[in-house]
């Protein structure tokens, strides 16, 4: 809707891109775009995240306050293989059998498994060391001594 005709509705620009919207708690958020429709900035309240693009027009890096995160790509695709952060931390994207994101490893050594729906959208995560399954009895009660990790 151009101009957000109704209170709380998103406002779009002439290209149909959402430029302002109201988020949880009633706070206003705004989005800026590059000419190729990639996000250039996101602002909510006094916090702004700015994005830069690489020569292939993929998101190269983003900066929020004094922290910059940088995507590193292995090929011409748009999925980074790892992300470096200006404070020295990093994350590595681990693909599954089908090539989609299956887990994320952090520089701290922890691994977070990405659980997806049939469409391929990440709908939940399971951190390393947490039970991912439980043995239950016929009444549905968890058998604490039989947690499956």
VMD Tcl script that builds the backbone (N, CA, C; Angstrom):
set m [mol new atoms 447]
animate dup $m
set s [atomselect $m all]
$s set {name element resname resid chain x y z} {
  {N N UNK 1 A 0.826 -1.181 0.000}
  {CA C UNK 1 A 0.000 0.000 0.000}
  {C C UNK 1 A 0.869 1.242 0.000}
  {N N UNK 2 A 0.772 2.065 -0.989}
  {CA C UNK 2 A 1.567 3.286 -0.991}
  {C C UNK 2 A 1.229 4.161 0.192}
  {N N UNK 3 A 2.250 4.558 0.906}
  {CA C UNK 3 A 2.064 5.498 2.004}
  {C C UNK 3 A 1.468 4.916 3.259}
  {N N UNK 4 A 1.258 3.619 3.340}
  {CA C UNK 4 A 0.671 3.027 4.536}
  {C C UNK 4 A -0.680 3.652 4.826}
  {N N UNK 5 A -1.668 3.348 4.010}
  {CA C UNK 5 A -2.962 4.016 4.078}
  {C C UNK 5 A -3.670 3.841 5.410}
  {N N UNK 6 A -3.401 2.751 6.099}
  {CA C UNK 6 A -4.046 2.485 7.369}
  {C C UNK 6 A -2.992 2.394 8.462}
  {N N UNK 7 A -3.306 2.866 9.677}
  {CA C UNK 7 A -2.318 2.784 10.771}
  {C C UNK 7 A -1.853 1.345 10.974}
  {N N UNK 8 A -0.551 1.173 11.100}
  {CA C UNK 8 A 0.024 -0.149 11.342}
  {C C UNK 8 A 0.272 -0.969 10.098}
  {N N UNK 9 A -0.128 -0.470 8.926}
  {CA C UNK 9 A 0.111 -1.231 7.697}
  {C C UNK 9 A 1.446 -0.825 7.091}
  {N N UNK 10 A 2.094 -1.744 6.401}
  {CA C UNK 10 A 3.367 -1.396 5.773}
  {C C UNK 10 A 3.183 -0.380 4.650}
  {N N UNK 11 A 4.207 0.431 4.441}
  {CA C UNK 11 A 4.215 1.356 3.306}
  {C C UNK 11 A 5.182 0.818 2.268}
  {N N UNK 12 A 4.776 0.857 1.004}
  {CA C UNK 12 A 5.600 0.370 -0.093}
  {C C UNK 12 A 6.025 1.534 -0.964}
  {N N UNK 13 A 7.150 1.342 -1.677}
  {CA C UNK 13 A 7.550 2.358 -2.655}
  {C C UNK 13 A 6.897 2.027 -3.999}
  {N N UNK 14 A 7.219 2.771 -5.033}
  {CA C UNK 14 A 6.601 2.567 -6.339}
  {C C UNK 14 A 6.951 1.234 -6.971}
  {N N UNK 15 A 7.988 0.545 -6.455}
  {CA C UNK 15 A 8.401 -0.749 -6.987}
  {C C UNK 15 A 7.815 -1.908 -6.178}
  {N N UNK 16 A 6.952 -1.605 -5.192}
  {CA C UNK 16 A 6.320 -2.636 -4.383}
  {C C UNK 16 A 7.168 -3.149 -3.243}
  {N N UNK 17 A 8.275 -2.475 -2.950}
  {CA C UNK 17 A 9.152 -2.897 -1.854}
  {C C UNK 17 A 8.688 -2.243 -0.564}
  {N N UNK 18 A 8.638 -3.006 0.510}
  {CA C UNK 18 A 8.243 -2.459 1.809}
  {C C UNK 18 A 9.311 -1.487 2.281}
  {N N UNK 19 A 8.899 -0.269 2.611}
  {CA C UNK 19 A 9.843 0.754 3.058}
  {C C UNK 19 A 9.674 1.096 4.534}
  {N N UNK 20 A 8.459 1.002 5.057}
  {CA C UNK 20 A 8.226 1.219 6.491}
  {C C UNK 20 A 7.171 0.235 6.970}
  {N N UNK 21 A 7.278 -0.163 8.218}
  {CA C UNK 21 A 6.299 -1.040 8.825}
  {C C UNK 21 A 6.379 -0.914 10.325}
  {N N UNK 22 A 5.334 -1.352 10.986}
  {CA C UNK 22 A 5.302 -1.364 12.436}
  {C C UNK 22 A 5.601 -2.782 12.900}
  {N N UNK 23 A 6.554 -2.899 13.802}
  {CA C UNK 23 A 6.961 -4.215 14.288}
  {C C UNK 23 A 6.438 -4.424 15.697}
  {N N UNK 24 A 6.738 -5.580 16.286}
  {CA C UNK 24 A 6.265 -5.921 17.619}
  {C C UNK 24 A 6.509 -4.785 18.609}
  {N N UNK 25 A 5.556 -4.513 19.418}
  {CA C UNK 25 A 5.679 -3.453 20.406}
  {C C UNK 25 A 5.327 -2.081 19.859}
  {N N UNK 26 A 4.916 -2.012 18.601}
  {CA C UNK 26 A 4.503 -0.749 18.007}
  {C C UNK 26 A 5.629 0.117 17.489}
  {N N UNK 27 A 6.855 -0.382 17.491}
  {CA C UNK 27 A 7.995 0.406 17.003}
  {C C UNK 27 A 7.973 0.466 15.479}
  {N N UNK 28 A 8.404 1.598 14.944}
  {CA C UNK 28 A 8.477 1.769 13.499}
  {C C UNK 28 A 9.822 1.276 12.989}
  {N N UNK 29 A 9.800 0.652 11.828}
  {CA C UNK 29 A 11.023 0.190 11.183}
  {C C UNK 29 A 10.991 0.657 9.733}
  {N N UNK 30 A 12.176 0.907 9.171}
  {CA C UNK 30 A 12.248 1.321 7.775}
  {C C UNK 30 A 13.352 0.540 7.074}
  {N N UNK 31 A 13.173 0.392 5.750}
  {CA C UNK 31 A 14.107 -0.362 4.935}
  {C C UNK 31 A 14.469 0.473 3.715}
  {N N UNK 32 A 15.785 0.547 3.403}
  {CA C UNK 32 A 16.259 1.217 2.195}
  {C C UNK 32 A 16.813 0.180 1.239}
  {N N UNK 33 A 16.796 0.466 -0.053}
  {CA C UNK 33 A 17.194 -0.512 -1.065}
  {C C UNK 33 A 18.212 0.057 -2.043}
  {N N UNK 34 A 19.042 -0.841 -2.603}
  {CA C UNK 34 A 19.876 -0.512 -3.749}
  {C C UNK 34 A 18.996 -0.581 -4.993}
  {N N UNK 35 A 19.492 -0.080 -6.125}
  {CA C UNK 35 A 18.707 -0.087 -7.357}
  {C C UNK 35 A 18.405 -1.501 -7.857}
  {N N UNK 36 A 19.170 -2.515 -7.409}
  {CA C UNK 36 A 18.917 -3.895 -7.823}
  {C C UNK 36 A 17.997 -4.634 -6.849}
  {N N UNK 37 A 17.310 -3.892 -5.974}
  {CA C UNK 37 A 16.343 -4.417 -4.999}
  {C C UNK 37 A 16.966 -5.101 -3.793}
  {N N UNK 38 A 18.284 -5.124 -3.691}
  {CA C UNK 38 A 18.916 -5.674 -2.493}
  {C C UNK 38 A 18.825 -4.648 -1.373}
  {N N UNK 39 A 18.704 -5.135 -0.149}
  {CA C UNK 39 A 18.574 -4.234 0.995}
  {C C UNK 39 A 19.857 -3.418 1.183}
  {N N UNK 40 A 19.706 -2.117 1.423}
  {CA C UNK 40 A 20.849 -1.225 1.662}
  {C C UNK 40 A 20.938 -0.866 3.135}
  {N N UNK 41 A 19.779 -0.751 3.803}
  {CA C UNK 41 A 19.784 -0.410 5.232}
  {C C UNK 41 A 18.473 -0.821 5.870}
  {N N UNK 42 A 18.539 -1.059 7.166}
  {CA C UNK 42 A 17.364 -1.337 7.990}
  {C C UNK 42 A 17.499 -0.491 9.241}
  {N N UNK 43 A 16.426 0.188 9.626}
  {CA C UNK 43 A 16.463 1.029 10.817}
  {C C UNK 43 A 15.243 0.741 11.673}
  {N N UNK 44 A 15.486 0.576 12.962}
  {CA C UNK 44 A 14.402 0.465 13.938}
  {C C UNK 44 A 14.804 1.298 15.134}
  {N N UNK 45 A 14.038 2.339 15.409}
  {CA C UNK 45 A 14.386 3.261 16.483}
  {C C UNK 45 A 15.700 3.948 16.147}
  {N N UNK 46 A 16.653 3.868 17.062}
  {CA C UNK 46 A 17.949 4.514 16.839}
  {C C UNK 46 A 19.014 3.538 16.322}
  {N N UNK 47 A 18.611 2.309 16.010}
  {CA C UNK 47 A 19.561 1.293 15.556}
  {C C UNK 47 A 19.446 1.131 14.041}
  {N N UNK 48 A 20.588 1.290 13.345}
  {CA C UNK 48 A 20.628 1.128 11.895}
  {C C UNK 48 A 21.646 0.070 11.513}
  {N N UNK 49 A 21.261 -0.789 10.602}
  {CA C UNK 49 A 22.180 -1.778 10.023}
  {C C UNK 49 A 22.324 -1.425 8.550}
  {N N UNK 50 A 23.572 -1.206 8.097}
  {CA C UNK 50 A 23.858 -0.836 6.712}
  {C C UNK 50 A 24.551 -1.994 6.003}
  {N N UNK 51 A 24.181 -2.226 4.743}
  {CA C UNK 51 A 24.707 -3.337 3.962}
  {C C UNK 51 A 25.536 -2.826 2.788}
  {N N UNK 52 A 26.587 -3.593 2.432}
  {CA C UNK 52 A 27.347 -3.320 1.211}
  {C C UNK 52 A 27.248 -4.548 0.309}
  {N N UNK 53 A 27.401 -4.325 -0.985}
  {CA C UNK 53 A 27.319 -5.415 -1.952}
  {C C UNK 53 A 28.689 -5.698 -2.550}
  {N N UNK 54 A 28.913 -6.946 -2.971}
  {CA C UNK 54 A 30.142 -7.284 -3.669}
  {C C UNK 54 A 29.920 -7.109 -5.178}
  {N N UNK 55 A 30.943 -7.312 -6.012}
  {CA C UNK 55 A 30.771 -7.112 -7.456}
  {C C UNK 55 A 29.699 -8.009 -8.089}
  {N N UNK 56 A 29.389 -9.147 -7.460}
  {CA C UNK 56 A 28.347 -10.038 -7.977}
  {C C UNK 56 A 26.959 -9.633 -7.465}
  {N N UNK 57 A 26.867 -8.486 -6.776}
  {CA C UNK 57 A 25.622 -7.930 -6.243}
  {C C UNK 57 A 25.010 -8.796 -5.142}
  {N N UNK 58 A 25.866 -9.476 -4.380}
  {CA C UNK 58 A 25.434 -10.231 -3.206}
  {C C UNK 58 A 25.773 -9.386 -1.989}
  {N N UNK 59 A 25.157 -9.694 -0.852}
  {CA C UNK 59 A 25.498 -8.963 0.369}
  {C C UNK 59 A 26.922 -9.330 0.763}
  {N N UNK 60 A 27.806 -8.340 0.765}
  {CA C UNK 60 A 29.208 -8.543 1.134}
  {C C UNK 60 A 29.393 -8.397 2.630}
  {N N UNK 61 A 28.824 -7.310 3.190}
  {CA C UNK 61 A 28.988 -7.078 4.623}
  {C C UNK 61 A 27.847 -6.233 5.146}
  {N N UNK 62 A 27.728 -6.210 6.468}
  {CA C UNK 62 A 26.755 -5.343 7.116}
  {C C UNK 62 A 27.367 -4.809 8.396}
  {N N UNK 63 A 27.016 -3.585 8.713}
  {CA C UNK 63 A 27.559 -2.908 9.886}
  {C C UNK 63 A 26.416 -2.427 10.757}
  {N N UNK 64 A 26.552 -2.706 12.042}
  {CA C UNK 64 A 25.602 -2.215 13.036}
  {C C UNK 64 A 26.433 -1.724 14.213}
  {N N UNK 65 A 26.274 -0.449 14.532}
  {CA C UNK 65 A 27.110 0.211 15.545}
  {C C UNK 65 A 28.569 0.079 15.094}
  {N N UNK 66 A 29.431 -0.493 15.925}
  {CA C UNK 66 A 30.851 -0.598 15.558}
  {C C UNK 66 A 31.235 -2.009 15.112}
  {N N UNK 67 A 30.250 -2.862 14.867}
  {CA C UNK 67 A 30.520 -4.244 14.483}
  {C C UNK 67 A 30.197 -4.458 13.008}
  {N N UNK 68 A 31.159 -5.022 12.277}
  {CA C UNK 68 A 30.957 -5.342 10.869}
  {C C UNK 68 A 31.090 -6.843 10.675}
  {N N UNK 69 A 30.120 -7.429 9.983}
  {CA C UNK 69 A 30.155 -8.845 9.620}
  {C C UNK 69 A 30.343 -8.937 8.116}
  {N N UNK 70 A 31.209 -9.873 7.672}
  {CA C UNK 70 A 31.533 -9.994 6.251}
  {C C UNK 70 A 31.285 -11.407 5.768}
  {N N UNK 71 A 30.523 -11.529 4.661}
  {CA C UNK 71 A 30.260 -12.823 4.024}
  {C C UNK 71 A 31.429 -13.215 3.138}
  {N N UNK 72 A 31.792 -14.503 3.151}
  {CA C UNK 72 A 32.810 -15.061 2.276}
  {C C UNK 72 A 32.178 -16.191 1.466}
  {N N UNK 73 A 32.260 -16.076 0.146}
  {CA C UNK 73 A 31.625 -17.019 -0.766}
  {C C UNK 73 A 32.668 -17.922 -1.408}
  {N N UNK 74 A 32.294 -19.178 -1.701}
  {CA C UNK 74 A 33.210 -20.122 -2.329}
  {C C UNK 74 A 32.988 -20.216 -3.831}
  {N N UNK 75 A 31.842 -19.741 -4.284}
  {CA C UNK 75 A 31.521 -19.856 -5.707}
  {C C UNK 75 A 30.600 -18.710 -6.106}
  {N N UNK 76 A 29.938 -18.822 -7.224}
  {CA C UNK 76 A 29.063 -17.772 -7.718}
  {C C UNK 76 A 27.694 -17.751 -7.082}
  {N N UNK 77 A 27.423 -18.678 -6.156}
  {CA C UNK 77 A 26.120 -18.725 -5.489}
  {C C UNK 77 A 25.953 -17.591 -4.497}
  {N N UNK 78 A 24.766 -17.509 -3.914}
  {CA C UNK 78 A 24.501 -16.420 -2.977}
  {C C UNK 78 A 24.503 -16.858 -1.516}
  {N N UNK 79 A 24.998 -18.066 -1.242}
  {CA C UNK 79 A 25.093 -18.552 0.132}
  {C C UNK 79 A 26.546 -18.500 0.594}
  {N N UNK 80 A 26.831 -17.712 1.634}
  {CA C UNK 80 A 28.221 -17.645 2.113}
  {C C UNK 80 A 28.632 -18.951 2.782}
  {N N UNK 81 A 29.922 -19.299 2.646}
  {CA C UNK 81 A 30.430 -20.494 3.319}
  {C C UNK 81 A 30.860 -20.175 4.744}
  {N N UNK 82 A 31.254 -18.936 4.973}
  {CA C UNK 82 A 31.538 -18.512 6.342}
  {C C UNK 82 A 31.366 -17.012 6.453}
  {N N UNK 83 A 31.186 -16.554 7.691}
  {CA C UNK 83 A 30.955 -15.142 7.974}
  {C C UNK 83 A 31.942 -14.721 9.053}
  {N N UNK 84 A 32.754 -13.721 8.743}
  {CA C UNK 84 A 33.718 -13.184 9.704}
  {C C UNK 84 A 33.161 -11.931 10.353}
  {N N UNK 85 A 33.462 -11.755 11.624}
  {CA C UNK 85 A 32.995 -10.591 12.375}
  {C C UNK 85 A 34.214 -9.776 12.795}
  {N N UNK 86 A 34.065 -8.455 12.843}
  {CA C UNK 86 A 35.199 -7.567 13.115}
  {C C UNK 86 A 35.857 -7.812 14.468}
  {N N UNK 87 A 35.168 -8.482 15.393}
  {CA C UNK 87 A 35.768 -8.760 16.700}
  {C C UNK 87 A 36.587 -10.055 16.709}
  {N N UNK 88 A 36.750 -10.679 15.519}
  {CA C UNK 88 A 37.541 -11.903 15.424}
  {C C UNK 88 A 36.717 -13.178 15.454}
  {N N UNK 89 A 35.446 -13.087 15.761}
  {CA C UNK 89 A 34.586 -14.266 15.790}
  {C C UNK 89 A 34.203 -14.635 14.349}
  {N N UNK 90 A 33.697 -15.854 14.140}
  {CA C UNK 90 A 33.253 -16.282 12.825}
  {C C UNK 90 A 32.206 -17.373 12.974}
  {N N UNK 91 A 31.447 -17.598 11.915}
  {CA C UNK 91 A 30.546 -18.740 11.830}
  {C C UNK 91 A 30.766 -19.393 10.472}
  {N N UNK 92 A 30.589 -20.705 10.446}
  {CA C UNK 92 A 30.751 -21.467 9.197}
  {C C UNK 92 A 29.444 -22.182 8.906}
  {N N UNK 93 A 28.942 -22.010 7.691}
  {CA C UNK 93 A 27.712 -22.675 7.270}
  {C C UNK 93 A 28.039 -24.072 6.774}
  {N N UNK 94 A 27.365 -25.075 7.314}
  {CA C UNK 94 A 27.611 -26.469 6.962}
  {C C UNK 94 A 26.437 -26.969 6.131}
  {N N UNK 95 A 26.694 -27.331 4.874}
  {CA C UNK 95 A 25.595 -27.814 4.023}
  {C C UNK 95 A 25.236 -29.256 4.332}
  {N N UNK 96 A 23.976 -29.600 4.057}
  {CA C UNK 96 A 23.510 -30.965 4.209}
  {C C UNK 96 A 23.691 -31.738 2.915}
  {N N UNK 97 A 23.115 -32.912 2.835}
  {CA C UNK 97 A 23.260 -33.778 1.672}
  {C C UNK 97 A 22.750 -33.095 0.411}
  {N N UNK 98 A 21.634 -32.365 0.512}
  {CA C UNK 98 A 21.054 -31.702 -0.649}
  {C C UNK 98 A 21.678 -30.363 -0.973}
  {N N UNK 99 A 22.670 -29.953 -0.194}
  {CA C UNK 99 A 23.333 -28.682 -0.437}
  {C C UNK 99 A 22.756 -27.517 0.342}
  {N N UNK 100 A 21.603 -27.707 0.976}
  {CA C UNK 100 A 21.001 -26.642 1.778}
  {C C UNK 100 A 21.682 -26.560 3.142}
  {N N UNK 101 A 21.474 -25.455 3.829}
  {CA C UNK 101 A 22.058 -25.249 5.152}
  {C C UNK 101 A 21.554 -26.311 6.127}
  {N N UNK 102 A 22.474 -27.022 6.783}
  {CA C UNK 102 A 22.118 -28.059 7.746}
  {C C UNK 102 A 22.533 -27.675 9.159}
  {N N UNK 103 A 23.640 -26.925 9.298}
  {CA C UNK 103 A 24.129 -26.560 10.625}
  {C C UNK 103 A 25.031 -25.337 10.508}
  {N N UNK 104 A 25.240 -24.685 11.639}
  {CA C UNK 104 A 26.148 -23.539 11.708}
  {C C UNK 104 A 27.135 -23.796 12.837}
  {N N UNK 105 A 28.428 -23.722 12.499}
  {CA C UNK 105 A 29.475 -23.880 13.504}
  {C C UNK 105 A 30.019 -22.503 13.844}
  {N N UNK 106 A 30.129 -22.203 15.140}
  {CA C UNK 106 A 30.666 -20.921 15.593}
  {C C UNK 106 A 32.142 -21.070 15.943}
  {N N UNK 107 A 32.853 -19.959 15.986}
  {CA C UNK 107 A 34.280 -19.982 16.323}
  {C C UNK 107 A 34.502 -20.484 17.742}
  {N N UNK 108 A 33.480 -20.490 18.557}
  {CA C UNK 108 A 33.582 -21.025 19.911}
  {C C UNK 108 A 33.595 -22.545 19.916}
  {N N UNK 109 A 33.276 -23.153 18.739}
  {CA C UNK 109 A 33.258 -24.604 18.628}
  {C C UNK 109 A 31.871 -25.203 18.690}
  {N N UNK 110 A 30.873 -24.426 19.074}
  {CA C UNK 110 A 29.516 -24.963 19.157}
  {C C UNK 110 A 28.907 -25.109 17.767}
  {N N UNK 111 A 28.041 -26.091 17.641}
  {CA C UNK 111 A 27.336 -26.350 16.388}
  {C C UNK 111 A 25.844 -26.267 16.658}
  {N N UNK 112 A 25.132 -25.564 15.792}
  {CA C UNK 112 A 23.683 -25.426 15.895}
  {C C UNK 112 A 23.061 -26.037 14.646}
  {N N UNK 113 A 22.293 -27.105 14.841}
  {CA C UNK 113 A 21.636 -27.787 13.727}
  {C C UNK 113 A 20.416 -26.971 13.314}
  {N N UNK 114 A 20.238 -26.785 12.004}
  {CA C UNK 114 A 19.117 -26.023 11.461}
  {C C UNK 114 A 18.038 -27.003 11.014}
  {N N UNK 115 A 16.863 -26.923 11.626}
  {CA C UNK 115 A 15.767 -27.825 11.289}
  {C C UNK 115 A 14.836 -27.113 10.316}
  {N N UNK 116 A 14.544 -27.755 9.188}
  {CA C UNK 116 A 13.765 -27.112 8.136}
  {C C UNK 116 A 12.423 -27.801 7.925}
  {N N UNK 117 A 11.502 -27.053 7.318}
  {CA C UNK 117 A 10.228 -27.639 6.918}
  {C C UNK 117 A 10.371 -28.203 5.502}
  {N N UNK 118 A 9.285 -28.697 4.924}
  {CA C UNK 118 A 9.351 -29.300 3.592}
  {C C UNK 118 A 9.691 -28.282 2.511}
  {N N UNK 119 A 9.465 -27.012 2.775}
  {CA C UNK 119 A 9.773 -25.957 1.812}
  {C C UNK 119 A 11.250 -25.581 1.854}
  {N N UNK 120 A 11.962 -25.991 2.909}
  {CA C UNK 120 A 13.372 -25.666 3.059}
  {C C UNK 120 A 13.639 -24.481 3.961}
  {N N UNK 121 A 12.592 -23.911 4.564}
  {CA C UNK 121 A 12.756 -22.789 5.479}
  {C C UNK 121 A 13.218 -23.289 6.844}
  {N N UNK 122 A 14.197 -22.614 7.458}
  {CA C UNK 122 A 14.635 -22.975 8.803}
  {C C UNK 122 A 13.529 -22.571 9.772}
  {N N UNK 123 A 12.987 -23.542 10.503}
  {CA C UNK 123 A 11.879 -23.280 11.419}
  {C C UNK 123 A 12.280 -23.453 12.888}
  {N N UNK 124 A 13.426 -24.077 13.134}
  {CA C UNK 124 A 13.904 -24.259 14.509}
  {C C UNK 124 A 15.383 -24.608 14.466}
  {N N UNK 125 A 16.043 -24.440 15.590}
  {CA C UNK 125 A 17.437 -24.837 15.707}
  {C C UNK 125 A 17.602 -25.712 16.935}
  {N N UNK 126 A 18.592 -26.570 16.896}
  {CA C UNK 126 A 18.917 -27.428 18.035}
  {C C UNK 126 A 20.409 -27.292 18.285}
  {N N UNK 127 A 20.765 -26.816 19.461}
  {CA C UNK 127 A 22.169 -26.643 19.794}
  {C C UNK 127 A 22.812 -27.963 20.173}
  {N N UNK 128 A 24.092 -28.040 19.900}
  {CA C UNK 128 A 24.889 -29.220 20.204}
  {C C UNK 128 A 24.790 -29.557 21.687}
  {N N UNK 129 A 24.617 -30.826 21.992}
  {CA C UNK 129 A 24.577 -31.273 23.378}
  {C C UNK 129 A 23.196 -31.279 23.983}
  {N N UNK 130 A 22.234 -30.650 23.329}
  {CA C UNK 130 A 20.868 -30.685 23.828}
  {C C UNK 130 A 20.189 -31.941 23.313}
  {N N UNK 131 A 19.275 -32.492 24.084}
  {CA C UNK 131 A 18.573 -33.675 23.600}
  {C C UNK 131 A 17.771 -33.343 22.345}
  {N N UNK 132 A 17.911 -34.155 21.320}
  {CA C UNK 132 A 17.129 -33.947 20.103}
  {C C UNK 132 A 16.007 -34.957 19.998}
  {N N UNK 133 A 15.981 -35.876 20.911}
  {CA C UNK 133 A 14.907 -36.857 20.964}
  {C C UNK 133 A 14.801 -37.381 22.377}
  {N N UNK 134 A 13.654 -37.907 22.709}
  {CA C UNK 134 A 13.468 -38.433 24.053}
  {C C UNK 134 A 12.732 -39.752 23.969}
  {N N UNK 135 A 13.091 -40.639 24.848}
  {CA C UNK 135 A 12.403 -41.908 24.939}
  {C C UNK 135 A 11.223 -41.704 25.879}
  {N N UNK 136 A 10.039 -42.049 25.410}
  {CA C UNK 136 A 8.847 -41.899 26.250}
  {C C UNK 136 A 8.193 -43.255 26.436}
  {N N UNK 137 A 7.481 -43.377 27.546}
  {CA C UNK 137 A 6.755 -44.624 27.775}
  {C C UNK 137 A 5.401 -44.563 27.067}
  {N N UNK 138 A 4.605 -45.633 27.224}
  {CA C UNK 138 A 3.327 -45.702 26.518}
  {C C UNK 138 A 2.346 -44.610 26.947}
  {N N UNK 139 A 2.585 -43.965 28.076}
  {CA C UNK 139 A 1.739 -42.862 28.535}
  {C C UNK 139 A 2.232 -41.501 28.058}
  {N N UNK 140 A 3.361 -41.479 27.350}
  {CA C UNK 140 A 3.896 -40.224 26.850}
  {C C UNK 140 A 4.825 -39.517 27.829}
  {N N UNK 141 A 5.216 -40.211 28.900}
  {CA C UNK 141 A 6.094 -39.600 29.892}
  {C C UNK 141 A 7.559 -39.851 29.532}
  {N N UNK 142 A 8.377 -38.810 29.647}
  {CA C UNK 142 A 9.793 -38.902 29.299}
  {C C UNK 142 A 10.520 -39.793 30.288}
  {N N UNK 143 A 11.334 -40.691 29.734}
  {CA C UNK 143 A 12.180 -41.547 30.555}
  {C C UNK 143 A 13.511 -40.818 30.716}
  {N N UNK 144 A 13.705 -40.085 31.802}
  {CA C UNK 144 A 14.856 -39.200 32.002}
  {C C UNK 144 A 16.179 -39.911 31.804}
  {N N UNK 145 A 16.273 -41.155 32.177}
  {CA C UNK 145 A 17.550 -41.858 32.048}
  {C C UNK 145 A 17.842 -42.252 30.611}
  {N N UNK 146 A 16.864 -42.084 29.711}
  {CA C UNK 146 A 17.023 -42.504 28.324}
  {C C UNK 146 A 17.025 -41.350 27.328}
  {N N UNK 147 A 17.520 -40.180 27.734}
  {CA C UNK 147 A 17.562 -39.073 26.793}
  {C C UNK 147 A 18.496 -39.420 25.645}
  {N N UNK 148 A 18.066 -39.136 24.448}
  {CA C UNK 148 A 18.847 -39.444 23.252}
  {C C UNK 148 A 19.535 -38.174 22.789}
  {N N UNK 149 A 20.843 -38.200 22.641}
  {CA C UNK 149 A 21.585 -37.020 22.170}
  {C C UNK 149 A 22.258 -37.311 20.874}
}
mol reanalyze $m
mol bondsrecalc $m
mol representation Tube
mol addrep $m
